[in-house]
Amino acid sequence: MSDPALESTRRRLTARQADTVDRLGQAAVDLIAREGFAAMTVRRVAAAAGVGAATAYTYFSSKEHLVAEVFWRRLAHSPEVAHESADAVTRVVEVLWHIAMLVADEPEFAGAVTTALLGKDPDVEALRLRIGRDIRDRLSAALGPDTDPDVIESLEMLYAGALVRAGMEHGPFQEIAVRLEKSARLMLR
């Protein structure tokens, strides 16, 4: 697979285009932090990034697509967790904690990711599949090749539920991440 920084949901990017996409992503995160996801539009993000709205729309079909892409890039660029523990449960908890921490310090962005990933936009659906495969691969690596697929699917559901709870603001994301760890440990006893 090529460098995720040069991949997009819609097309392969040159280095210059990847820079534009990165600027749009950072502008989106900044705008969400200041004004919330509801106030964000692709046009406003484009203006903040110093690019035309038409340019932004060549990369992103919607604000949901833009936010999902930012999350995907964070996940794709985050290193695999080094599995130093012999305990499979500890390895799974490390993976889940690592993924949860990608948005833990940005509650507004965490909520936006939840909302965006629930979208019906075909580009969001493609990213949801990429994100799901990545998380599945990380969980599978933590548990080993002979793990029952139902266990992996249950852990995926657990993570998805935690993301929804965070998006619904059922407490600080750090608390939800702690609850995610407790739930995973209960599930894998």
Protein Blocks (a to p, Z undefined) as FASTA:
>chain_A
ZZfklgcfkbccdfklmmmmmmmmmmmmmmmmmnojklpcfklmmmmnopafklmmmmpg
bfklmmmmmmmmmmmmpccdddfbfblklmmmmmmmmmmmmmmmmmklmmmmmmmmmpmb
fklmmmmmmmmmmmmmmmmmmnopkbcfklmmmmmmmmmmmmmmmmnonajfklmmmmmm
mmmmmmmZZ
